[in-house]
Amino acid sequence: MPPGVPRSSSIRLLSTRSRQPARSYWRTEVPEVPGSTRRKSTMTESSTNPLAGLWRPTHLQRLHYGPESVKQHLLDCLPTESSKAFIITGNSLATKTQLIKQVESQLGSRHAGTFSKIGQHAPIAQLDEATEIVKKDNSIDTIISIGGGSPIDSAKAISHRLHEQNGKFLHHIAIPTTLSAAECTMNAGYTDKSGLKTGVAAPELVPSAVIYDSKFALETPPWLLLSTAMRAMDHAMELMYHPTSTEMPCKQLALSAASELFIYLPKYKRDPKNEEYITHLQLASFASLGFVGLNIKGGLGLSHTLGYALGSPYGIPHGITSCLTLGHVVKLKAQSSDADAAQIARMAPFIGLTRTNDNKKDALAVGDAILELVKLLDLKTTLTEKGVSKDEVHTIVKTATRQESGPIYDHVRKLVEGLY
């Protein structure tokens, strides 16, 4: 674990509806403003000048991908032959598909139970209920999350809670059905009914095994797979200017991820049953965030911070928040920081743009390309369409910037107002 960061931590996040801005284990990244002084990070383990760094890998042990990979490899991912596994998933997968029944049948006597009530943004009441069920069975040593970010984060949070009780983390096998890449991190977020956001983080919460099975992703509505892929794009873009992301492998794989997403998202949009396209997108999702290792301190950047401010408080899926914010944030970063513009501009040739040797111009073009891709995928929307009142602008901006006035606040406020 990086110096200064506890081995296991739990941090409460304030709702955007509260009177105080949220404090998050996801770093609040605010844009530089011309003429302003930016505080230099004291936690950096990577540098662009000179090019130097240290990458610390997670404890991920297995990554399987391809059609039928769950049938072929799930049992191999269990820690022992006598392991008992508990499944965490959502209602739709459990009731509208045969996927959960397939996994239960495959586990046979190793199946210890299934909880299928996890909703969007992982409501804490459902998390409490699932935790109590798992606590009652001491034979459970494995948790299998099937679904998007909410089941995966819930599985992490349950493991964290059990560790607090008995000192042991659960062996976590993640089977993602979306592309938001929650399976790549050691963080887990969940919310209560009032919108209060709570998070836990520990290196041991990174899943030990990830299985990308295109058969499972076929059950995901195309709009959801497309929008969560834009969340992966968000990861890739914001890692380019994150002060503690390493050049190798983190940024190099982020460049590759963006390239693959720009190539295969339009193809998938035209042919959503093509499993080859789905597998490419799944691997791009992993590349977008799977190599952050243990270096990253806090969250990724302003687009993510705005996403948390807009997500659970207003019922907007994080894939959609990335569609709303990312292109505009990239353009703001390009205009406000030469260093950030230089990193963003590196994306240009990877997403089909020609470099001009003008970093700011190229970075702005990257932002425009993201906005055009969102339109091409029929994902363009507004905060008005999502039912967010303009009266909420100040609250949203205050949460994202941790400021109530000033140049940075003004720049971000202008950006948010443009989302209506």
BELTARA-V453384 format. One record per residue. BURIAL is I if it has 24 or more other C-alpha atoms within 12 Angstrom, else O. D_LAST is the distance of its C-alpha to the last C-alpha in Angstrom with 2 decimals. Layout:
burial:BURIAL d_last:D_LAST
burial:BURIAL d_last:D_LAST
This chain:
burial:O d_last:40.99
burial:I d_last:39.87
burial:O d_last:41.62
burial:O d_last:40.16
burial:O d_last:38.21
burial:O d_last:39.92
burial:O d_last:41.16
burial:I d_last:39.22
burial:I d_last:36.50
burial:I d_last:34.32
burial:I d_last:31.44
burial:I d_last:29.42
burial:I d_last:25.72
burial:I d_last:24.20
burial:I d_last:21.30
burial:I d_last:17.99
burial:I d_last:18.86
burial:O d_last:22.05
burial:O d_last:22.83
burial:O d_last:23.55
burial:I d_last:21.59
burial:I d_last:22.43
burial:I d_last:25.44
burial:I d_last:25.53
burial:I d_last:28.09
burial:I d_last:25.29
burial:I d_last:25.42
burial:I d_last:22.62
burial:I d_last:22.21
burial:I d_last:20.66
burial:I d_last:20.49
burial:I d_last:23.43
burial:O d_last:23.06
burial:O d_last:25.66
burial:O d_last:28.60
burial:O d_last:27.78
burial:O d_last:30.17
burial:O d_last:29.14
burial:O d_last:31.32
burial:O d_last:33.28
burial:O d_last:33.30
burial:O d_last:36.71
burial:O d_last:36.20
burial:I d_last:36.04
burial:I d_last:38.36
burial:I d_last:37.33
burial:I d_last:37.42
burial:O d_last:36.59
burial:O d_last:39.18
burial:O d_last:41.72
burial:O d_last:40.56
burial:O d_last:41.65
burial:O d_last:40.61
burial:O d_last:41.54
burial:I d_last:39.92
burial:I d_last:40.65
burial:I d_last:40.35
burial:I d_last:39.49
burial:I d_last:42.07
burial:I d_last:40.68
burial:O d_last:43.89
burial:O d_last:43.00
burial:I d_last:40.31
burial:I d_last:41.09
burial:I d_last:39.17
burial:I d_last:39.82
burial:I d_last:40.46
burial:I d_last:42.50
burial:I d_last:42.32
burial:I d_last:42.00
burial:I d_last:45.21
burial:O d_last:46.93
burial:I d_last:46.01
burial:I d_last:44.71
burial:I d_last:48.15
burial:I d_last:48.84
burial:I d_last:45.89
burial:I d_last:47.45
burial:I d_last:49.18
burial:O d_last:52.53
burial:O d_last:54.35
burial:O d_last:54.40
burial:I d_last:50.73
burial:I d_last:48.90
burial:I d_last:45.22
burial:I d_last:42.58
burial:I d_last:39.52
burial:I d_last:35.98
burial:I d_last:33.50
burial:I d_last:31.05
burial:I d_last:31.94
burial:I d_last:30.74
burial:I d_last:32.90
burial:I d_last:35.78
burial:O d_last:35.82
burial:O d_last:34.41
burial:O d_last:36.10
burial:O d_last:39.54
burial:I d_last:38.40
burial:I d_last:39.13
burial:O d_last:42.45
burial:O d_last:43.29
burial:I d_last:42.83
burial:I d_last:44.70
burial:O d_last:47.54
burial:O d_last:47.64
burial:I d_last:47.96
burial:O d_last:50.73
burial:O d_last:52.60
burial:I d_last:50.22
burial:I d_last:47.40
burial:I d_last:47.15
burial:I d_last:44.33
burial:I d_last:40.74
burial:I d_last:37.79
burial:I d_last:35.07
burial:I d_last:32.75
burial:I d_last:30.26
burial:I d_last:26.70
burial:I d_last:23.25
burial:I d_last:22.99
burial:I d_last:26.74
burial:I d_last:27.20
burial:I d_last:30.09
burial:O d_last:32.13
burial:I d_last:32.52
burial:I d_last:33.29
burial:I d_last:35.95
burial:O d_last:37.50
burial:I d_last:37.75
burial:I d_last:39.19
burial:O d_last:41.89
burial:O d_last:42.96
burial:I d_last:43.35
burial:I d_last:45.23
burial:O d_last:47.88
burial:O d_last:49.01
burial:O d_last:50.54
burial:O d_last:51.24
burial:I d_last:47.58
burial:I d_last:47.14
burial:I d_last:44.30
burial:I d_last:40.78
burial:I d_last:39.12
burial:I d_last:35.34
burial:I d_last:34.16
burial:I d_last:30.50
burial:I d_last:27.26
burial:I d_last:26.27
burial:I d_last:26.85
burial:I d_last:30.51
burial:I d_last:31.22
burial:I d_last:29.95
burial:I d_last:31.76
burial:I d_last:34.94
burial:I d_last:34.71
burial:I d_last:34.24
burial:I d_last:37.22
burial:I d_last:39.30
burial:I d_last:38.47
burial:I d_last:39.48
burial:I d_last:42.71
burial:I d_last:43.50
burial:O d_last:43.25
burial:O d_last:45.75
burial:O d_last:48.26
burial:O d_last:47.51
burial:O d_last:46.64
burial:I d_last:43.45
burial:I d_last:43.08
burial:I d_last:43.36
burial:I d_last:39.91
burial:I d_last:39.54
burial:I d_last:35.99
burial:I d_last:35.38
burial:I d_last:31.69
burial:I d_last:30.19
burial:I d_last:26.77
burial:I d_last:26.01
burial:I d_last:24.24
burial:I d_last:27.57
burial:I d_last:28.05
burial:I d_last:31.72
burial:I d_last:31.90
burial:I d_last:31.47
burial:I d_last:33.46
burial:I d_last:30.51
burial:I d_last:29.59
burial:I d_last:26.77
burial:I d_last:26.67
burial:I d_last:25.30
burial:I d_last:26.96
burial:O d_last:25.99
burial:O d_last:24.63
burial:I d_last:22.21
burial:I d_last:24.69
burial:I d_last:24.59
burial:I d_last:27.99
burial:I d_last:29.10
burial:I d_last:32.45
burial:I d_last:33.63
burial:I d_last:37.01
burial:I d_last:38.39
burial:I d_last:40.20
burial:I d_last:36.99
burial:I d_last:36.40
burial:I d_last:37.64
burial:I d_last:41.16
burial:I d_last:40.53
burial:I d_last:37.63
burial:I d_last:38.15
burial:I d_last:35.83
burial:I d_last:37.06
burial:I d_last:35.44
burial:I d_last:37.01
burial:I d_last:34.89
burial:I d_last:31.64
burial:I d_last:32.58
burial:I d_last:31.80
burial:I d_last:28.16
burial:O d_last:25.71
burial:I d_last:24.70
burial:I d_last:20.93
burial:I d_last:21.65
burial:I d_last:24.00
burial:I d_last:21.66
burial:I d_last:18.70
burial:I d_last:21.16
burial:I d_last:22.63
burial:I d_last:19.42
burial:I d_last:19.96
burial:I d_last:23.38
burial:I d_last:22.02
burial:I d_last:20.09
burial:I d_last:23.50
burial:I d_last:25.30
burial:I d_last:23.10
burial:I d_last:22.91
burial:I d_last:26.63
burial:I d_last:27.41
burial:I d_last:26.62
burial:I d_last:27.54
burial:I d_last:30.62
burial:I d_last:32.74
burial:I d_last:32.13
burial:I d_last:35.36
burial:I d_last:35.98
burial:I d_last:38.15
burial:I d_last:37.20
burial:I d_last:33.63
burial:I d_last:32.13
burial:I d_last:34.44
burial:I d_last:33.29
burial:I d_last:29.59
burial:I d_last:30.25
burial:I d_last:32.01
burial:I d_last:29.31
burial:I d_last:26.61
burial:I d_last:29.15
burial:I d_last:29.96
burial:I d_last:26.38
burial:I d_last:25.70
burial:O d_last:29.00
burial:I d_last:28.97
burial:I d_last:25.43
burial:I d_last:25.70
burial:I d_last:29.24
burial:I d_last:28.32
burial:I d_last:25.61
burial:O d_last:28.48
burial:O d_last:31.05
burial:I d_last:29.75
burial:O d_last:33.35
burial:O d_last:34.63
burial:I d_last:35.75
burial:I d_last:36.47
burial:I d_last:32.84
burial:I d_last:31.86
burial:I d_last:34.43
burial:I d_last:33.23
burial:I d_last:29.67
burial:I d_last:31.15
burial:I d_last:33.14
burial:I d_last:30.23
burial:I d_last:28.35
burial:I d_last:31.45
burial:I d_last:31.80
burial:I d_last:28.28
burial:I d_last:29.23
burial:I d_last:32.81
burial:I d_last:34.45
burial:I d_last:32.87
burial:I d_last:36.13
burial:I d_last:36.72
burial:I d_last:35.76
burial:I d_last:32.08
burial:I d_last:31.64
burial:I d_last:28.55
burial:I d_last:25.26
burial:I d_last:24.01
burial:I d_last:21.27
burial:I d_last:17.91
burial:I d_last:16.01
burial:I d_last:18.22
burial:I d_last:17.92
burial:I d_last:14.15
burial:I d_last:14.91
burial:I d_last:17.44
burial:I d_last:15.27
burial:I d_last:12.72
burial:I d_last:15.52
burial:I d_last:18.24
burial:I d_last:16.86
burial:I d_last:14.11
burial:I d_last:16.08
burial:I d_last:14.15
burial:I d_last:16.80
burial:I d_last:17.13
burial:I d_last:17.38
burial:I d_last:13.88
burial:I d_last:12.64
burial:I d_last:14.65
burial:I d_last:13.15
burial:I d_last:9.66
burial:I d_last:11.28
burial:I d_last:14.73
burial:I d_last:14.66
burial:I d_last:12.68
burial:I d_last:15.00
burial:I d_last:17.98
burial:I d_last:17.37
burial:I d_last:17.04
burial:I d_last:20.22
burial:I d_last:21.90
burial:I d_last:21.49
burial:I d_last:22.47
burial:I d_last:25.48
burial:I d_last:28.27
burial:I d_last:29.45
burial:I d_last:26.17
burial:I d_last:25.79
burial:I d_last:29.31
burial:I d_last:28.64
burial:I d_last:25.47
burial:I d_last:27.41
burial:I d_last:30.00
burial:I d_last:27.65
burial:I d_last:27.76
burial:O d_last:31.06
burial:I d_last:30.33
burial:I d_last:27.33
burial:O d_last:29.12
burial:O d_last:28.44
burial:O d_last:31.29
burial:O d_last:31.75
burial:O d_last:32.27
burial:O d_last:33.64
burial:O d_last:30.79
burial:I d_last:28.91
burial:I d_last:25.86
burial:I d_last:25.62
burial:I d_last:26.23
burial:I d_last:23.71
burial:I d_last:20.96
burial:I d_last:22.18
burial:I d_last:21.89
burial:I d_last:18.19
burial:I d_last:17.78
burial:I d_last:20.06
burial:I d_last:18.00
burial:I d_last:14.88
burial:O d_last:17.40
burial:I d_last:18.95
burial:I d_last:15.83
burial:O d_last:15.65
burial:O d_last:19.42
burial:I d_last:19.33
burial:O d_last:16.96
burial:I d_last:14.65
burial:I d_last:11.44
burial:I d_last:8.63
burial:I d_last:5.01
burial:I d_last:4.88
burial:O d_last:5.26
burial:O d_last:8.01
burial:O d_last:9.30
burial:O d_last:9.90
burial:I d_last:8.60
burial:O d_last:9.00
burial:O d_last:7.80
burial:O d_last:11.52
burial:I d_last:11.35
burial:I d_last:9.95
burial:I d_last:13.61
burial:I d_last:14.96
burial:I d_last:12.88
burial:I d_last:13.82
burial:I d_last:17.31
burial:I d_last:17.85
burial:I d_last:16.92
burial:I d_last:18.99
burial:I d_last:21.54
burial:I d_last:21.28
burial:O d_last:20.30
burial:O d_last:20.68
burial:O d_last:21.95
burial:O d_last:21.09
burial:I d_last:19.70
burial:I d_last:17.51
burial:I d_last:16.26
burial:I d_last:15.56
burial:I d_last:13.59
burial:I d_last:11.68
burial:O d_last:10.73
burial:I d_last:9.72
burial:I d_last:7.55
burial:I d_last:5.91
burial:O d_last:5.49
burial:I d_last:3.82
burial:O d_last:0.00
